[in-house]
Amino acid sequence: RIFAQRKVDVEPVFGQIKACLGYKRCNLRGKRQVKIDMGLVLMANNLLKYGKRST
């Protein structure tokens, strides 16, 4: 049950990032750099959602 709920909640976010932002692959190496890069991508996604909601 938990795994089914997680799949519903998480998968659309990554699909939206791939479709709208064109982010499909990380070209960086190292856990720290990938973490920073993914943080920026998720921040951009949140800003896009926030912009759509506030207008």
Rosetta blueprint (number, residue, H / E / L):
1 R L
2 I H
3 F H
4 A H
5 Q H
6 R H
7 K H
8 V H
9 D H
10 V H
11 E H
12 P H
13 V H
14 F H
15 G H
16 Q H
17 I H
18 K H
19 A H
20 C H
21 L L
22 G L
23 Y L
24 K L
25 R L
26 C L
27 N L
28 L L
29 R L
30 G L
31 K H
32 R H
33 Q H
34 V H
35 K H
36 I H
37 D H
38 M H
39 G H
40 L H
41 V H
42 L H
43 M H
44 A H
45 N H
46 N H
47 L H
48 L H
49 K H
50 Y H
51 G H
52 K H
53 R H
54 S H
55 T L
